Amino acid sequence: MESRIVLVTGGSRGIGRAIGLRFAQERAKLFINYFQDREGAEKTAQEAASKGAEVFLFQADLKDAEQIRAMFKEVQRLFGRLDVLVHNAASGVFRSTLDLTAKHWDWVMGTNARSLLLCAREAAASMPDGGRIISLSSLGSNRVIPQYGAIGVSKAALESLTRYLAAELAPRGITVNTVSAGAVATEIWRLIPDGEEILQKVRERTPSGRLLTPEDVAETVYFLASPQAQMIQGQVIVVDGGYSLLA
Ligand SMILES: NC(=O)c1ccc[n+]([C@@H]2O[C@H](COP(=O)([O-])OP(=O)(O)OC[C@H]3O[C@@H](n4cnc5c(N)ncnc54)[C@H](OP(=O)(O)O)[C@@H]3O)[C@@H](O)[C@H]2O)c1
C-alpha cells in the first residue's frame, strides 16, 4: 500500500508529537509543522524517522495566511496531494474573559480557529477521496473553565467550523472531525496558574482513574484517519476517561 501523506501542525511537542509518531508507525510521509521549537521538532522528526517514516519539517506561524500557503505549496510540490491534515497546534492566553484585549482575542482565534479554516482550504484543494481533516479541541469549548475564555471560545469556533467543513466536503469522500481531549499533562500546563494542582484534581475526579496520555489522544486521531471511520462526519469525539460525565 502506498504510504499516506500526513501533515501534523504543532508537532514539536506534546500531543502533536504523539500523533506524528503514531502515523510514523505506518511509514507515512510525515510533515511536521512547528512554530518556535526547532529542537523539539527535530527530536520528533528523528524518532518518527526511526519508526520508518519519511519526515519533513516545516516552520510556519499559523497566524499568518502567507506562511500557511507556503507550507501547503511545499507539500504540493513534493507529493502533489495531502491525505491527512491534523490541525493540532494551539496557543492560549490564560485570563478572565473581561480582561481579554483585542490583541489576545486575535492571537488565540488566529492560532486556534482561523488557521483551521485556512489549512482546510489549502488541504482540500489537493485531497483525494478518503482524505481526512482532524482537529483538536477541549472541554472548555462548551463548559466554563476559569481563565480559559479565550481558548474556550476559539475551540467552540473550531468545533462549529468542523461541522460546516464536514457537510461541504462529505460529497468528496473527505471526513472532517474533532477530537476533544480531557487534560493531558503536556508543557502547556506549566504556563497555567496552579497547573499541577488542577491536574491532580482532574486525576482524582476522572472515573477511569488516571490522566489521559498524549498517546490516548493520538490513537483516536489515528482511528478517525482510518478507512473504518469513513462514515464519522463532522463529530466532536470526547476522549476524557469519563471526566465530563460527572455533574
Ligand atoms: N494538554 C491538554 O490538556 C489538552 C487538552 C485538550 C485539548 N488539547 C489540545 O491539543 C492540542 C495540543 O495540545 P498540547 O498540550 O500538546 O500543546 P503544547 O504542548 O502547548 O504544544 C502546542 C503546539 O502548537 C504549536 N504552535 C503554537 N502556536 C503556533 C503557531 N502560531 N503556529 C504554529 N504552531 C504553533 C507549538 O509549536 P512550537 O512549540 O514549535 O512553538 C506546539 O508544537 C491543542 O490544540 C490543545 O488545545 C490539549
The ligand as a MOL file (V3000), in Angstrom:
LIG
                    3D

  0  0  0     0  0            999 V3000
M  V30 BEGIN CTAB
M  V30 COUNTS 48 52 0 0 0
M  V30 BEGIN ATOM
M  V30 1 N -2.8050 19.4230 27.0050 0
M  V30 2 C -4.0980 19.3540 27.2770 0
M  V30 3 O -4.5050 19.1660 28.4500 0
M  V30 4 C -5.1130 19.4650 26.1830 0
M  V30 5 C -6.4400 19.1540 26.4660 0
M  V30 6 C -7.4040 19.2600 25.4630 0
M  V30 7 C -7.0200 19.6520 24.1870 0
M  V30 8 N -5.7380 19.9640 23.9450 0 CHG=1
M  V30 9 C -5.4070 20.4170 22.5790 0
M  V30 10 O -4.4550 19.5510 21.9940 0
M  V30 11 C -3.5830 20.2840 21.1290 0
M  V30 12 C -2.1360 20.0860 21.5590 0
M  V30 13 O -2.0040 20.4570 22.9140 0
M  V30 14 P -0.6260 20.3340 23.7080 0
M  V30 15 O -0.9650 20.3280 25.1330 0
M  V30 16 O 0.2060 19.2410 23.1260 0 CHG=-1
M  V30 17 O 0.0360 21.7500 23.3500 0
M  V30 18 P 1.5190 22.2960 23.5700 0
M  V30 19 O 2.3770 21.3290 24.3020 0
M  V30 20 O 1.3670 23.6770 24.1090 0
M  V30 21 O 2.0550 22.4100 22.0470 0
M  V30 22 C 1.4700 23.3380 21.2030 0
M  V30 23 C 1.9960 23.1300 19.8010 0
M  V30 24 O 1.3990 24.1390 18.9620 0
M  V30 25 C 2.4390 24.8110 18.2600 0
M  V30 26 N 2.0540 26.2000 17.9990 0
M  V30 27 C 1.6870 27.1570 18.8990 0
M  V30 28 N 1.4550 28.3210 18.2600 0
M  V30 29 C 1.6760 28.0930 16.9370 0
M  V30 30 C 1.6250 28.8850 15.7560 0
M  V30 31 N 1.2930 30.1860 15.8060 0
M  V30 32 N 1.9280 28.3230 14.5710 0
M  V30 33 C 2.2670 27.0080 14.5050 0
M  V30 34 N 2.3420 26.2010 15.5780 0
M  V30 35 C 2.0540 26.7400 16.7770 0
M  V30 36 C 3.6490 24.7220 19.1450 0
M  V30 37 O 4.8040 24.8830 18.3350 0
M  V30 38 P 6.2610 25.3260 18.9260 0
M  V30 39 O 6.4480 24.5050 20.1720 0
M  V30 40 O 7.2120 24.9460 17.8540 0
M  V30 41 O 6.2410 26.7880 19.1830 0
M  V30 42 C 3.4990 23.3110 19.7200 0
M  V30 43 O 4.0140 22.3650 18.8110 0
M  V30 44 C -4.0580 21.7370 21.2120 0
M  V30 45 O -4.9520 22.0090 20.1780 0
M  V30 46 C -4.7590 21.7900 22.5710 0
M  V30 47 O -5.7180 22.8180 22.6450 0
M  V30 48 C -4.7600 19.8810 24.9110 0
M  V30 END ATOM
M  V30 BEGIN BOND
M  V30 1 1 1 2
M  V30 2 2 2 3
M  V30 3 1 2 4
M  V30 4 1 4 5
M  V30 5 2 4 48
M  V30 6 2 5 6
M  V30 7 1 6 7
M  V30 8 2 7 8
M  V30 9 1 8 9
M  V30 10 1 8 48
M  V30 11 1 9 10
M  V30 12 1 9 46
M  V30 13 1 10 11
M  V30 14 1 11 12
M  V30 15 1 11 44
M  V30 16 1 12 13
M  V30 17 1 13 14
M  V30 18 2 14 15
M  V30 19 1 14 16
M  V30 20 1 14 17
M  V30 21 1 17 18
M  V30 22 2 18 19
M  V30 23 1 18 20
M  V30 24 1 18 21
M  V30 25 1 21 22
M  V30 26 1 22 23
M  V30 27 1 23 24
M  V30 28 1 23 42
M  V30 29 1 24 25
M  V30 30 1 25 26
M  V30 31 1 25 36
M  V30 32 1 26 27
M  V30 33 1 26 35
M  V30 34 2 27 28
M  V30 35 1 28 29
M  V30 36 1 29 30
M  V30 37 2 29 35
M  V30 38 1 30 31
M  V30 39 2 30 32
M  V30 40 1 32 33
M  V30 41 2 33 34
M  V30 42 1 34 35
M  V30 43 1 36 37
M  V30 44 1 36 42
M  V30 45 1 37 38
M  V30 46 2 38 39
M  V30 47 1 38 40
M  V30 48 1 38 41
M  V30 49 1 42 43
M  V30 50 1 44 45
M  V30 51 1 44 46
M  V30 52 1 46 47
M  V30 END BOND
M  V30 END CTAB
M  END
